[in-house]
Amino acid sequence: MRKFLALAATVILGGALLIAGCGNDNSKQAASNGKQVLKIGATAVPHAEILEQVKPILAKEGVDLQIVEFTDYIQPNMALSSHEVDANFFANVPYQNNYNKDHGTNFVSFAPVHIEPLAIYSQKIKDLKDLPNGAKVAIPSDPTNSARALLLLQSAGLVTLKDPTGLTNTVFDVTSNPKNIQITELEAAQIPRSIQDLDAAVINANYALPAGLNPTKDSLFVEKADSPYANLLSVNPGDENKPAIQKLAKALQSPEVKKFIEEHYKGAIIPAF
């Protein structure tokens, strides 16, 4: 009987130690060596690159910044909605407002960091005046960037829109199209891979740069710097006041980050603060 009780005590003690050990591992993950973990969803260029610059700044503030990279515009918001990440850094206000409306979310967007100029590119012509009649032109398919691309095509003199300054125009709002260009909507990340099959394409800078396209050097026409589409942080409501998020916002709008954007991207990405 004594042997049985001793064996039972050993099993119970071992189980307790195992549970305690698991608790310690979880604590280590949460604390990350004494620092508060902050997970941020971002697309690779330029968002993740910019976030890498603020890592050492936040480390001094007791925050362990962990960057979770995504390759599209939908998954980051899904991860934020399910609290898999604490914030997003990839979108602009018009995009997030539209996403909130369509998906029933209420993300809060603040702390503008930079503007990614939208631009028109081509592998077939060197000047927009040489764009042929009936040319195939691709624009992003998401509503926000589609409207933004149409405004760019209007600024380039290719189309006229029903609302010349509207942020919600669609292809059905084109009232004049002198060259009868065929506007095709494609997923934003797909456009650089399809450019060889097009006469021209409107590409977001965060997809143009990884494809070796610089909006200030390689484009036929580029968006002006007064664009309302500054990229900023997005969080779930109430989280914008959390100390770690506030530290992140301050770091992203620091002189160090401004200098990095200006020197590293050389006008391809423009500071918005």
N, C-alpha and C positions, 0 to 999 in steps of 0.2 A: 504493500500500500504506500509506504514511504517513497519507494522508487517511482511509483506512478505519479505521486504528488510532485516530486522533484522534476520529473519529465514534463508535467503539465506546466509547472512554473517556468521552466526553461523555454517552452514553446510560447507562452504568453509574453515573457520578457523579450524574446526574439522578435515577436510580432510588434511589440511596442517600439522596439528600437528601429524596426523597418519603417513603421509609420512615421516616427520622428525623423528618420533619415530623409524620407520623401518630403516631409514638411520643410526641412532645411533646404532641399534642392529648389523647391518652389520659391522659398524666400529669397534664395540667391538670384533666381531669374527675375523676381519682381524688383529686388533692390539693385541688381547689377553692380555688385561691389560697393554698395553704399550710395549709389547714384539712382535717381528716379528715372525709370525707363520711359521714353516718349517715342512712340512709333508713328512715323509719318509716311503716308502713301504719296508717291510721286512718279511721274514719268521720267525717263532717264535723262534726256537733254532738253532744257538746261536744268530742270528742277532738282534732280538728284545731285548734279554737279554743284549747284549752289548750296544745297543742304550740307554737302561735305565740307564746305567752307565754314559753316557755323558749328560743326561738331566740337572743335576745340574751345570755342567761345562758351558753348553750353556746358561743356565738361567742367569748366571753371565755376559754373553756377550750380553744379551738383546734378546736372541732367545728362543722362546717357541717351543721345539721339540715335534711333535706329531707323534706317531708311528702307522702306518696302517699295520696290520698283514694280510698276505696271506698264503695259504696252498699249493700253487703250484708254478711252475716256470714261468708260462705264464701270469697270472693276474697282477703281479707287473709291468711287462714291458708294458702291455696294459694301466695300470693306469698312468704310466710315459709318455707314448706316448700321452695320452689325457690330460696331465697336471693335473690329479687328485691328483698326488703327485709331490713333487719337486725333489725327488731323489729316487733311489733304493739302498738297501743294502742287496743283497742275492746272487749275481752271480760272476763269474770269467770272465776274459778277453776272453778266448776261447768261452765260452757260449754266451757272449754278441756279439762278432764278428759274430758268426754263426746266432744269432737272427737278427742282423742288416742286414745280407745278405738275409735271408729268408723273412723278413717282410718289407724291404725297410726303416728301421729306421737308424739313425746314432747316437745312444747313445755314449756318451763319458764316458769311465771308467777310474778311477784314485784312488789314495790313498788306496793301499792294506792294509788290516787290519789283516786277519787271513787265515789260511789254515785249511780246514776240511778234515782230512785224509779219503780217500775212503778205505773201508775194506771188506774182505770176511767173512761172518758169516754162521753158520750152527747150526741147532738144532738136527742134526742126527749124525754128526761126530765131533771128537775132534781134528783131525789132517788132513791136506789136503792129506796126503799120503793114507788115508783111503777112499778118494772120489771114489765111485764105477765107473766102466765103464758105459757109457751111463747116467751119473748123470745129473739131471736137475739143471741148474744154471741160475739164473736170474740176469740181469744187467739193469741199467736205460735205458729208451727208447729214451730220447732226445739225439740228435747227439753228443753233447759235452761230456756228461757223459757216453754215450755208448762207445765212443772211449777211454775215460779215463779208463773205467772198463776193456776194452780189454787189455790195457797196463798193468793193474794190474794183470789180469789173466796170461799174458805173464811173468811178473816178478815172479809170483808164480810157473811158470813152467808148466802151464796147456795147453797153446796154444803158437803158434808162428805166428807172423803177417808179412804180406808182407812188411810193413814199420815198423820196430821195434821201431822207436821213433816218429812215426807220430801221430798228434793230430786229424786226420780225418779218422782213420781206422773205418771200419764197419765189421759186422760179415762175410761179403763176402771176407774180406781180411785175414781171418784165413787160413794159409797155412799148419799148422800142429796141430793136435788135438789128441794126443796119446790115451787119455781115451774116445774119442768120446763123450765128454760132450755135452748135448743139451742146447745151449745158448738161453734163452728166454728173450726178451726185454719187460719190464713192466714200467709203469709210476713210477717215482722214489718214490713218496709218497706211492704207493701201495705195494712195495716190502716188507717192514717190516711186513705188514699184511698177506703176502702170504708165509712167510718163512717156516712155518710148512709143506707146500705142496712141498717144494723144498729140494734138497740135499745140496745146498749152494746158497748164494745170495750176490751180491755186493751192498752195501748200502752206500749212502751218510751220512756223520756224522750228518748233520742237521735233518735227518729223523731217524737215528739210536739212537741218544741220547733220544728223546722223547719216543722211544720204549723200553727204558731201556738197550740199547746196547752201550757199551763203546768200541771204536775201539782199545784202548790200552790194554784192559782187556779181552774182550769177543770175539775178532776176531781171525780167523785162519791165516790171513795174512793182513798186513796193508801197505798202501801207505807210501813211504818215505817222509821225511820232505822237500826234495828239489823239491817238486811238483810245476809245473808252474801254478797251479790252485788256486792262492790266491783270496779270496773274497774281493771285493772292492765296492766303490761307483760308481753308474752310473747316469748320468744326460742327459738332452737334450743339444744339442750343444750350447755352449756359457754360459750355466748356471754354468759351473765349475769355472768361475771367479767371481760369485756373492759372496759378503762378507759373507752372512749367510752360504752358501755351504762351503766356505773356512774355516769358523769357525768350521763347522761340521767335515771336513776332519782333521783339526788339533786336535780336541778333540778325534776323533777315533784313532789317532796315538799318543795319550798322554801316559805318564808313568802310569797314573792311569788305563787306559784301558789295557795296557800290563800286569800289575800286576793282574788285575781281570781275564784276560784270563788264565794266568798261574796258578793262585791259584784256580779258580773256576772249570776249566775243566781238570786240572791235566794231560795235555798231549793229551787229546781227541781233543782239539782245540789248534792250535799252532799260536802264533803271527807271522805276516809276515812283521814286521817293527822293 
